[in-house]
């Protein structure tokens, strides 16, 4: 643990944010911008980052310990999944 308010080291945070951005851009239609907050530990223990895309549509993305995507929750107005990514996540 470092001295900042974050529960995660800078490298882990950077990797998680890069993974989140790549996952969202590769799996959802029409992503123009992505804003993310700082990661936090969710009640079940997974690293989670909340944010918005395209100036307002919210999301919450959870990570496995290796910073691969465990799941994403989206709010109303979030872009649709790309057709080719509906049955299984597209590479990110």
C-alpha positions as CSV (number, residue, x, y, z in Angstrom):
1,X,0.0,0.0,0.0
2,X,1.3,3.5,-0.8
3,X,0.8,6.8,1.0
4,X,-1.9,8.2,-1.3
5,X,-5.6,7.7,-0.7
6,X,-5.8,4.9,-3.3
7,X,-6.0,1.3,-2.1
8,X,-4.1,0.4,-5.3
9,X,-0.6,1.2,-6.6
10,X,-0.2,3.6,-9.5
11,X,0.8,0.8,-11.9
12,X,-2.3,-1.2,-11.1
13,X,-4.6,1.8,-11.4
14,X,-3.0,2.7,-14.8
15,X,-3.4,-0.9,-16.0
16,X,-7.0,-1.1,-14.9
17,X,-7.9,2.2,-16.5
18,X,-6.2,1.2,-19.8
19,X,-8.1,-2.1,-19.7
20,X,-11.4,-0.4,-19.0
21,X,-10.9,2.0,-21.9
22,X,-9.9,-0.7,-24.3
23,X,-12.8,-3.0,-23.2
24,X,-15.4,-0.3,-23.6
25,X,-14.1,0.9,-27.0
26,X,-13.9,-2.6,-28.4
27,X,-17.2,-3.9,-27.1
28,X,-19.7,-1.0,-27.4
29,X,-20.9,1.1,-30.3
30,X,-20.2,4.8,-30.8
31,X,-17.8,5.5,-27.9
32,X,-16.6,9.1,-28.3
33,X,-15.2,9.8,-24.9
34,X,-14.6,8.0,-21.6
35,X,-14.2,9.6,-18.2
36,X,-13.2,7.5,-15.2
37,X,-13.0,8.1,-11.5
38,X,-10.5,6.5,-9.1
39,X,-10.7,2.8,-8.4
40,X,-12.2,1.5,-5.1
41,X,-12.8,-1.8,-3.5
42,X,-16.3,-3.0,-4.0
43,X,-18.1,-4.8,-1.1
44,X,-17.3,-8.2,-2.6
45,X,-13.6,-7.3,-2.8
46,X,-13.1,-6.5,-6.5
47,X,-11.5,-3.4,-7.8
48,X,-14.2,-1.2,-9.3
49,X,-14.1,2.0,-11.4
50,X,-17.1,4.1,-12.1
51,X,-17.3,6.5,-15.0
52,X,-19.2,7.9,-17.9
53,X,-19.0,7.7,-21.7
54,X,-20.0,10.3,-24.3
55,X,-20.6,13.0,-21.6
56,X,-23.1,11.3,-19.4
57,X,-24.0,7.6,-19.8
58,X,-22.7,6.0,-16.6
59,X,-21.0,2.7,-16.0
60,X,-19.4,0.7,-13.2
61,X,-16.7,-1.8,-14.3
62,X,-15.3,-4.5,-12.0
63,X,-11.9,-6.3,-12.4
64,X,-10.4,-9.7,-11.5
65,X,-7.1,-9.6,-9.5
66,X,-5.1,-9.6,-12.8
67,X,-7.0,-6.5,-13.9
68,X,-9.0,-8.3,-16.6
69,X,-12.6,-7.3,-16.8
70,X,-14.9,-9.3,-14.5
71,X,-18.1,-7.4,-15.5
72,X,-19.7,-4.1,-16.4
73,X,-22.9,-2.5,-15.2
74,X,-24.3,0.2,-17.4
75,X,-26.9,2.9,-16.8
76,X,-29.6,4.2,-19.1
77,X,-28.3,5.7,-22.3
78,X,-25.1,3.7,-22.4
79,X,-24.2,2.7,-26.0
80,X,-25.3,-0.8,-27.2
81,X,-23.0,-3.8,-27.4
82,X,-21.5,-4.3,-30.9
83,X,-23.3,-7.2,-32.6
84,X,-20.2,-9.3,-32.7
85,X,-19.6,-8.9,-29.0
86,X,-23.1,-9.9,-27.7
87,X,-22.4,-13.6,-27.2
88,X,-18.9,-13.3,-25.9
89,X,-16.7,-10.3,-25.1
90,X,-14.6,-9.0,-28.0
91,X,-10.9,-8.8,-27.5
92,X,-9.6,-5.9,-25.5
